[in-house]
Amino acid sequence: MLDLLRAGAAAWDVVTAARADAAVLAQRQRQRLAELVRTAQAQSPWYARRLPHDAVQRPLSELPVQHRGELMRHFDDWVCDRQLRRQPLQGFIADPRRMAQPFMGRYTVWESSGTSGEPGIFVQDAAAMAVYDALESLRHGGASPWSWPMPLGLGERVAFVGATDGHFASCVSVQRLRQRNPWMAPNLQSFSILQPVDALVRALNAWRPTIIATYPTAAALLADQAQAGALRIAPREVWTGGETLEPALRQHVQQVFDCRIRNSYGASEFLAMGWECGQGAMHLNSDWVILEPVDEQHRPVPPGRPSARTLLTNLANRVQPLIRYELEDQLTIDPRPCACGCALPVIRVDGRGDDLLRMDARAGGTVTLLPLALSTVMEEHAQVYDFQLRQCDGRTLALRLGGSAAEAPAALQRCRQALQQFAQAQGLVPLELLDETTQPMLRGRSGKLRRVLACGAG
């Protein structure tokens, strides 16, 4: 009953804020920020040391920037619940059977993909999850207040196509929905991107989803398979997130499936940061999350100009406070109001921009490898988080690593074994992995690190 009341309150707040003007939204943001800072100072030993004593009275821009690696090294002092400890949490997420189960009976836990070179563990209480659920359902999902909390309807068949072998936010969210809403379980299934493409196609043909939730590169792969006649499904919507959705990719998926594309912006640090309105603009949920576009020296970047980094402040999570936490995403805030009439700010995000790789198949032709599948193999099977894979030709990849040079030989061996096993399962010719571990990682014109590069990319 308590969870239901909390969820209802969060849903009502999300509905009313969506109709509020900019002044009301700013007031809510200021109030929640002050409450977050007070909680962090009082209950987190880390923030008690790091924040100035008058932090509540200071502008957010004067508070110190936080980095994932440092926070994770001081995890036990970072969190506000003195019973939370990093070591038991690591054991919890190492067990796939415990996915979406409540840790300590009250916390939802997921791990990050480690794209910054440092894996993370994120803990949410029921209040934070109620906010995420309401934002996902009522803004991104497009449900009306009268249909919440059942926005999908009983007739939908939803397929999540993604990384399913770790406690990742999307996969945990799907499993949590299945556990908390048994009536949804028969119509909500997960499909691993690590399986061979033909196996994935067969499974989706058998399932016949009406909605697909996946990454943009995976959506492009599925569109290619449908265009070739192998994938025979007719989804009415495709939901994308986790990577940058390029206009050409959106057009390709939309034309092939003849359906609506719903794109969203989220991260392990805040699950539901942005959603697309009917005008195709990405709106920031600024009543619950603050994003500051900054340059390399963490100085503010004005609206209309892209940032080098983004600082995130999560106003919903009081258990594991995130205040001016650095993300690698490059953000542009649009200074103009949206034509849809919503006062929530419009943003453009340059996040992940990795490439699809087309590699030689044993049976002839090529096999398409998803960048997030390769990243999952590197992180989950090789235990390497700071890396770059560059395609040299149809059967050769070159590996560059960050971190200690002394650890590179052992890491190279783990990567070679994991990638060769993955290539064999995907039906590729024997894969060759070149050692470029002593060379610096390649960066694009924007300076942003890309982890998976196709031939000719740079």
Secondary structure in CASP SS format (residue, H / E / C, confidence):
PFRMAT SS
TARGET T0000
AUTHOR 0000-0000-0000
METHOD secondary structure of the structure
MODEL  1
M C 1.00
L H 1.00
D H 1.00
L H 1.00
L H 1.00
R H 1.00
A H 1.00
G H 1.00
A H 1.00
A H 1.00
A H 1.00
W H 1.00
D H 1.00
V H 1.00
V H 1.00
T H 1.00
A H 1.00
A H 1.00
R C 1.00
A C 1.00
D C 1.00
A H 1.00
A H 1.00
V H 1.00
L H 1.00
A H 1.00
Q H 1.00
R H 1.00
Q H 1.00
R H 1.00
Q H 1.00
R H 1.00
L H 1.00
A H 1.00
E H 1.00
L H 1.00
V H 1.00
R H 1.00
T H 1.00
A H 1.00
Q H 1.00
A H 1.00
Q H 1.00
S C 1.00
P H 1.00
W H 1.00
Y H 1.00
A H 1.00
R H 1.00
R H 1.00
L C 1.00
P C 1.00
H C 1.00
D C 1.00
A H 1.00
V H 1.00
Q H 1.00
R C 1.00
P C 1.00
L H 1.00
S H 1.00
E H 1.00
L C 1.00
P C 1.00
V C 1.00
Q E 1.00
H C 1.00
R H 1.00
G H 1.00
E H 1.00
L H 1.00
M H 1.00
R H 1.00
H C 1.00
F H 1.00
D H 1.00
D H 1.00
W H 1.00
V C 1.00
C C 1.00
D C 1.00
R C 1.00
Q C 1.00
L C 1.00
R C 1.00
R H 1.00
Q H 1.00
P H 1.00
L H 1.00
Q H 1.00
G H 1.00
F H 1.00
I H 1.00
A C 1.00
D C 1.00
P H 1.00
R H 1.00
R H 1.00
M C 1.00
A C 1.00
Q C 1.00
P C 1.00
F E 1.00
M C 1.00
G C 1.00
R C 1.00
Y E 1.00
T E 1.00
V E 1.00
W E 1.00
E E 1.00
S C 1.00
S C 1.00
G C 1.00
T C 1.00
S C 1.00
G C 1.00
E C 1.00
P C 1.00
G C 1.00
I E 1.00
F E 1.00
V E 1.00
Q E 1.00
D C 1.00
A H 1.00
A H 1.00
A H 1.00
M H 1.00
A H 1.00
V H 1.00
Y H 1.00
D H 1.00
A H 1.00
L H 1.00
E H 1.00
S H 1.00
L H 1.00
R H 1.00
H H 1.00
G C 1.00
G C 1.00
A C 1.00
S C 1.00
P C 1.00
W C 1.00
S C 1.00
W C 1.00
P C 1.00
M C 1.00
P C 1.00
L C 1.00
G C 1.00
L C 1.00
G C 1.00
E C 1.00
R C 1.00
V E 1.00
A E 1.00
F E 1.00
V E 1.00
G E 1.00
A C 1.00
T C 1.00
D C 1.00
G C 1.00
H C 1.00
F E 1.00
A H 1.00
S H 1.00
C H 1.00
V H 1.00
S H 1.00
V H 1.00
Q H 1.00
R H 1.00
L H 1.00
R H 1.00
Q H 1.00
R H 1.00
N C 1.00
P C 1.00
W C 1.00
M C 1.00
A H 1.00
P H 1.00
N H 1.00
L E 1.00
Q E 1.00
S E 1.00
F E 1.00
S E 1.00
I C 1.00
L C 1.00
Q C 1.00
P C 1.00
V H 1.00
D H 1.00
A H 1.00
L H 1.00
V H 1.00
R H 1.00
A H 1.00
L H 1.00
N H 1.00
A H 1.00
W H 1.00
R C 1.00
P C 1.00
T C 1.00
I E 1.00
I E 1.00
A E 1.00
T E 1.00
Y C 1.00
P H 1.00
T H 1.00
A H 1.00
A H 1.00
A H 1.00
L H 1.00
L H 1.00
A H 1.00
D H 1.00
Q H 1.00
A H 1.00
Q H 1.00
A C 1.00
G C 1.00
A C 1.00
L C 1.00
R C 1.00
I C 1.00
A C 1.00
P C 1.00
R C 1.00
E E 1.00
V E 1.00
W E 1.00
T E 1.00
G C 1.00
G C 1.00
E C 1.00
T C 1.00
L C 1.00
E C 1.00
P H 1.00
A H 1.00
L H 1.00
R H 1.00
Q H 1.00
H H 1.00
V H 1.00
Q H 1.00
Q H 1.00
V H 1.00
F H 1.00
D C 1.00
C C 1.00
R E 1.00
I E 1.00
R E 1.00
N E 1.00
S E 1.00
Y E 1.00
G E 1.00
A E 1.00
S C 1.00
E C 1.00
F E 1.00
L E 1.00
A E 1.00
M E 1.00
G E 1.00
W E 1.00
E E 1.00
C C 1.00
G C 1.00
Q C 1.00
G C 1.00
A C 1.00
M E 1.00
H E 1.00
L E 1.00
N C 1.00
S C 1.00
D C 1.00
W C 1.00
V E 1.00
I E 1.00
L E 1.00
E E 1.00
P E 1.00
V E 1.00
D C 1.00
E C 1.00
Q C 1.00
H C 1.00
R C 1.00
P E 1.00
V C 1.00
P C 1.00
P C 1.00
G C 1.00
R C 1.00
P C 1.00
S C 1.00
A C 1.00
R E 1.00
T E 1.00
L E 1.00
L E 1.00
T E 1.00
N E 1.00
L C 1.00
A C 1.00
N C 1.00
R C 1.00
V C 1.00
Q C 1.00
P C 1.00
L C 1.00
I C 1.00
R C 1.00
Y E 1.00
E E 1.00
L E 1.00
E C 1.00
D C 1.00
Q E 1.00
L E 1.00
T E 1.00
I E 1.00
D C 1.00
P C 1.00
R C 1.00
P C 1.00
C C 1.00
A C 1.00
C C 1.00
G C 1.00
C C 1.00
A C 1.00
L C 1.00
P C 1.00
V E 1.00
I E 1.00
R E 1.00
V E 1.00
D E 1.00
G C 1.00
R C 1.00
G C 1.00
D C 1.00
D C 1.00
L C 1.00
L E 1.00
R E 1.00
M E 1.00
D E 1.00
A E 1.00
R C 1.00
A C 1.00
G C 1.00
G C 1.00
T E 1.00
V E 1.00
T E 1.00
L E 1.00
L C 1.00
P H 1.00
L H 1.00
A H 1.00
L H 1.00
S H 1.00
T H 1.00
V H 1.00
M H 1.00
E H 1.00
E H 1.00
H H 1.00
A C 1.00
Q C 1.00
V C 1.00
Y C 1.00
D C 1.00
F E 1.00
Q E 1.00
L E 1.00
R E 1.00
Q E 1.00
C E 1.00
D E 1.00
G C 1.00
R C 1.00
T E 1.00
L E 1.00
A E 1.00
L E 1.00
R E 1.00
L E 1.00
G C 1.00
G C 1.00
S C 1.00
A H 1.00
A H 1.00
E H 1.00
A H 1.00
P H 1.00
A H 1.00
A H 1.00
L H 1.00
Q H 1.00
R H 1.00
C H 1.00
R H 1.00
Q H 1.00
A H 1.00
L H 1.00
Q H 1.00
Q H 1.00
F H 1.00
A H 1.00
Q H 1.00
A H 1.00
Q C 1.00
G C 1.00
L E 1.00
V C 1.00
P C 1.00
L C 1.00
E E 1.00
L E 1.00
L E 1.00
D E 1.00
E C 1.00
T C 1.00
T C 1.00
Q C 1.00
P C 1.00
M C 1.00
L C 1.00
R E 1.00
G C 1.00
R C 1.00
S C 1.00
G C 1.00
K C 1.00
L E 1.00
R C 1.00
R C 1.00
V E 1.00
L E 1.00
A C 1.00
C C 1.00
G C 1.00
A C 1.00
G C 1.00
END
